[in-house]
């Protein structure tokens, strides 16, 4: 694949190249993960290159921008000591970061599928998404299907672990790296992480809406469009208020924790 020039949109950015990131066997043999960006530049960032809304901002030293989606985000310092692959004691920082990225991608890919499934169920009037699995006309008994699916996933997970131990990247369906169409490059790896994060937030929103209103996302959206001031999170009684308070408190704690971390390590704010 030919490298394509990309231009980041930040005022402080410079053109970067979306190079391919598949290092192959040589990279794995040298201990370099296949998913490391060839050109560790923060691509097509809007505004700041980092998540924290102050500039200049000093991210943790171990977040150097070499992995897709790295915006210096680790407010609680989890990547310092947590995230070792199963069966690995005292994994080094690089291994922990790669394993955490694999976990984020895995959950994000499931979330992207889940978001499509939730919307498809509601568009077809198959009932709320949380009841659909029990009302769908399965060709086999529901319990048998659940056991079968979990068995298949267990075998795939076993292969993913083996791939990570051998090549530094888990992949899917026995392929590592997973790129059957040979289209991966820095830009697409960054884009996948961003879409994965958006899907996880979207599904969290779907679940929160279901708890607060007892409705699916499309029905909630239509209600809001019909009456924006009468149908929103602030008009949903105690449950709506609890959601607002929880997210505000969590956001404040997260930002204060990161500000304290950055200040203790010599960070400055403009």
Secondary structure per residue as TSV (DSSP state, phi and psi in degrees):
chain	resnum	aa	ss	phi	psi
A	1	X	-	360.0	135.1
A	2	X	-	-76.4	138.5
A	3	X	-	-67.7	141.4
A	4	X	E	-113.6	129.7
A	5	X	E	-69.9	136.1
A	6	X	E	-123.2	149.9
A	7	X	-	-121.1	119.8
A	8	X	-	-69.9	155.8
A	9	X	-	-96.2	-6.6
A	10	X	S	-68.4	145.1
A	11	X	T	-62.9	-28.4
A	12	X	T	-91.9	0.2
A	13	X	-	-86.4	164.8
A	14	X	-	-129.5	159.6
A	15	X	-	-58.3	140.6
A	16	X	E	-128.9	167.7
A	17	X	E	-113.0	132.1
A	18	X	E	-84.9	84.3
A	19	X	-	-84.2	158.6
A	20	X	-	-69.8	149.9
A	21	X	-	-117.0	8.3
A	22	X	-	-86.0	106.7
A	23	X	-	-84.2	-17.4
A	24	X	H	71.3	-163.7
A	25	X	H	-63.1	-35.8
A	26	X	H	-62.0	-43.7
A	27	X	H	-63.2	-43.8
A	28	X	H	-64.0	-38.6
A	29	X	H	-66.0	-30.5
A	30	X	T	-85.7	4.0
A	31	X	T	80.6	11.7
A	32	X	-	-95.2	126.0
A	33	X	-	-68.8	144.4
A	34	X	T	-64.1	-24.2
A	35	X	T	-91.0	3.4
A	36	X	B	-70.5	135.5
A	37	X	-	-66.5	135.6
A	38	X	S	-66.5	-39.2
A	39	X	S	-116.0	98.1
A	40	X	-	-71.9	60.1
A	41	X	-	-107.7	146.7
A	42	X	-	-81.3	107.8
A	43	X	T	-82.3	145.6
A	44	X	T	36.6	47.8
A	45	X	-	-80.5	142.7
A	46	X	S	-96.8	120.1
A	47	X	S	74.9	-121.1
A	48	X	-	-75.1	152.5
A	49	X	S	-79.4	-8.4
A	50	X	S	-121.0	165.1
A	51	X	S	-77.4	-29.3
A	52	X	S	-75.6	130.9
A	53	X	S	-81.1	40.2
A	54	X	S	-137.4	149.5
A	55	X	S	-141.8	138.2
A	56	X	S	-73.1	147.3
A	57	X	-	-126.0	135.0
A	58	X	-	-106.1	108.2
A	59	X	-	-75.5	168.9
A	60	X	-	-55.5	145.5
A	61	X	T	-60.9	-28.7
A	62	X	T	-82.0	-8.7
A	63	X	-	-101.0	89.4
A	64	X	-	-102.1	7.9
A	65	X	S	84.0	8.0
A	66	X	-	-84.7	-11.0
A	67	X	B	-108.4	148.7
A	68	X	T	-58.0	136.7
A	69	X	T	79.7	5.1
A	70	X	-	-74.0	110.7
A	71	X	S	-122.6	27.4
A	72	X	S	73.6	23.7
A	73	X	-	-94.0	106.6
A	74	X	-	-162.4	62.6
A	75	X	T	-60.8	-28.6
A	76	X	T	-101.5	7.9
A	77	X	-	63.8	29.8
A	78	X	H	-65.0	-35.8
A	79	X	H	-71.3	-9.3
A	80	X	H	-71.0	-37.4
A	81	X	H	-132.5	-9.5
A	82	X	-	-119.4	150.9
A	83	X	-	111.8	17.5
A	84	X	-	-71.5	141.6
A	85	X	-	-60.8	153.5
A	86	X	T	-55.5	137.6
A	87	X	T	80.1	5.6
A	88	X	-	-113.9	120.4
A	89	X	S	-100.0	133.9
A	90	X	S	54.4	50.7
A	91	X	-	-63.9	148.8
A	92	X	-	-71.9	167.1
A	93	X	H	-58.5	-42.7
A	94	X	H	-62.2	-43.6
A	95	X	H	-64.6	-41.0
A	96	X	H	-63.2	-43.3
A	97	X	H	-63.6	-42.9
A	98	X	H	-65.5	-38.0
A	99	X	H	-68.3	-39.6
A	100	X	H	-65.7	-38.6
A	101	X	H	-64.3	-41.1
A	102	X	H	-59.4	-42.3
A	103	X	H	-63.8	-41.1
A	104	X	H	-65.0	-43.3
A	105	X	H	-64.8	-41.5
A	106	X	H	-62.5	-49.3
A	107	X	H	-66.1	-35.8
A	108	X	H	-67.4	-38.0
A	109	X	H	-66.5	-41.4
A	110	X	H	-62.1	-39.7
A	111	X	H	-64.8	-39.0
A	112	X	H	-62.6	-42.0
A	113	X	H	-65.3	-40.2
A	114	X	H	-64.9	-41.8
A	115	X	H	-61.1	-44.5
A	116	X	H	-61.8	-42.5
A	117	X	H	-64.3	-42.8
A	118	X	H	-61.1	-46.9
A	119	X	H	-67.0	-38.6
A	120	X	H	-64.5	-41.6
A	121	X	H	-59.6	-45.7
A	122	X	H	-71.4	-37.2
A	123	X	H	-64.5	-28.6
A	124	X	T	-92.4	8.0
A	125	X	T	55.7	42.2
A	126	X	-	-94.4	15.0
A	127	X	-	94.5	173.2
A	128	X	-	-61.3	146.2
A	129	X	H	-62.6	-28.1
A	130	X	H	-76.9	-10.7
A	131	X	H	-106.4	-14.8
A	132	X	H	-55.5	-42.2
A	133	X	H	-60.4	-25.4
A	134	X	H	-93.0	-13.7
A	135	X	H	-107.9	-10.5
A	136	X	S	-71.7	142.6
A	137	X	-	-82.0	88.4
A	138	X	-	-73.4	141.1
A	139	X	S	-71.6	-17.2
A	140	X	S	-128.5	162.5
A	141	X	-	-54.7	142.0
A	142	X	H	-56.9	-45.5
A	143	X	H	-62.4	-39.3
A	144	X	H	-64.8	-40.7
A	145	X	H	-63.5	-41.7
A	146	X	H	-62.1	-46.4
A	147	X	H	-63.1	-42.6
A	148	X	H	-62.8	-46.7
A	149	X	H	-62.7	-42.6
A	150	X	H	-66.8	-34.0
A	151	X	H	-65.9	-43.8
A	152	X	H	-62.3	-44.6
A	153	X	H	-63.9	-36.0
A	154	X	H	-63.4	-40.3
A	155	X	H	-67.6	-40.7
A	156	X	H	-65.3	-38.6
A	157	X	H	-64.4	-38.7
A	158	X	H	-60.2	-42.1
A	159	X	H	-68.2	-37.2
A	160	X	H	-61.8	-41.9
A	161	X	H	-63.2	-42.4
A	162	X	H	-63.5	-41.7
A	163	X	H	-61.9	-43.0
A	164	X	H	-63.5	-42.2
A	165	X	H	-64.8	-32.9
A	166	X	H	-88.7	-40.1
A	167	X	H	-119.6	-6.8
A	168	X	S	83.0	6.9
A	169	X	-	-149.7	134.7
A	170	X	-	-74.4	-48.0
A	171	X	-	72.0	-164.9
A	172	X	B	-145.6	151.1
A	173	X	T	51.0	38.0
A	174	X	T	81.6	-4.0
A	175	X	B	-100.6	128.9
A	176	X	S	-145.8	115.4
A	177	X	S	-71.8	156.1
A	178	X	-	-88.0	102.2
A	179	X	-	-154.1	65.8
A	180	X	T	-61.4	-26.3
A	181	X	T	-95.1	-0.3
A	182	X	S	54.9	52.9
A	183	X	-	-122.3	0.6
A	184	X	-	-69.3	136.4
A	185	X	-	-150.4	179.0
A	186	X	H	-54.9	-44.8
A	187	X	H	-61.1	-46.9
A	188	X	H	-69.6	-33.6
A	189	X	H	-66.0	-41.0
A	190	X	H	-62.8	-43.6
A	191	X	H	-64.0	-38.1
A	192	X	H	-63.6	-43.0
A	193	X	H	-62.3	-42.6
A	194	X	H	-63.8	-45.3
A	195	X	H	-66.6	-34.5
A	196	X	H	-63.7	-44.2
A	197	X	H	-65.2	-41.2
A	198	X	H	-63.0	-40.6
A	199	X	H	-65.7	-39.5
A	200	X	H	-64.7	-41.0
A	201	X	H	-65.6	-38.5
A	202	X	H	-63.7	-44.6
A	203	X	H	-67.9	-35.9
A	204	X	H	-60.5	-39.6
A	205	X	H	-64.4	-42.2
A	206	X	H	-59.3	-46.5
A	207	X	H	-65.2	-39.8
A	208	X	H	-65.7	-43.2
A	209	X	H	-60.5	-42.7
A	210	X	H	-61.5	-39.8
A	211	X	H	-69.1	-39.2
A	212	X	H	-77.7	-45.7
A	213	X	H	-107.7	-18.8
A	214	X	S	73.7	19.9
A	215	X	S	-126.7	164.1
A	216	X	-	-81.9	170.7
A	217	X	H	-64.9	-37.4
A	218	X	H	-69.1	-43.6
A	219	X	H	-63.0	-40.8
A	220	X	H	-62.6	-42.0
A	221	X	H	-63.4	-42.4
A	222	X	H	-65.5	-40.1
A	223	X	H	-60.8	-41.6
A	224	X	H	-67.9	-39.5
A	225	X	H	-66.4	-34.6
A	226	X	H	-70.8	-36.6
A	227	X	-	-145.2	78.4
A	228	X	T	-57.2	-36.6
A	229	X	T	-86.4	-16.3
A	230	X	T	-102.3	-15.6
A	231	X	S	-129.0	87.6
A	232	X	S	-153.5	178.0
A	233	X	G	-62.3	-24.9
A	234	X	G	-84.5	-5.7
A	235	X	G	-113.3	20.8
A	236	X	S	-106.8	22.6
A	237	X	H	72.8	-151.4
A	238	X	H	-62.8	-39.4
A	239	X	H	-63.5	-43.2
A	240	X	H	-62.3	-41.5
A	241	X	H	-64.6	-40.2
A	242	X	H	-61.5	-41.2
A	243	X	H	-63.7	-46.6
A	244	X	H	-60.2	-47.4
A	245	X	H	-62.7	-43.9
A	246	X	H	-59.5	-49.7
A	247	X	H	-69.5	-34.3
A	248	X	H	-65.8	-46.0
A	249	X	H	-63.7	-44.3
A	250	X	H	-61.9	-43.3
A	251	X	H	-63.0	-43.4
A	252	X	H	-63.3	-46.4
A	253	X	H	-60.2	-43.7
A	254	X	H	-62.1	-45.3
A	255	X	H	-70.3	-39.4
A	256	X	H	-65.1	-39.9
A	257	X	H	-62.2	-43.5
A	258	X	H	-68.8	-39.0
A	259	X	H	-61.6	-40.8
A	260	X	H	-66.9	-40.2
A	261	X	H	-63.6	-48.8
A	262	X	H	-64.4	-38.5
A	263	X	H	-67.0	-39.1
A	264	X	H	-68.5	-22.9
A	265	X	T	-99.6	10.9
A	266	X	T	94.1	15.1
A	267	X	-	-70.9	155.3
A	268	X	-	-128.2	158.5
A	269	X	-	-129.2	141.2
A	270	X	-	-97.9	360.0
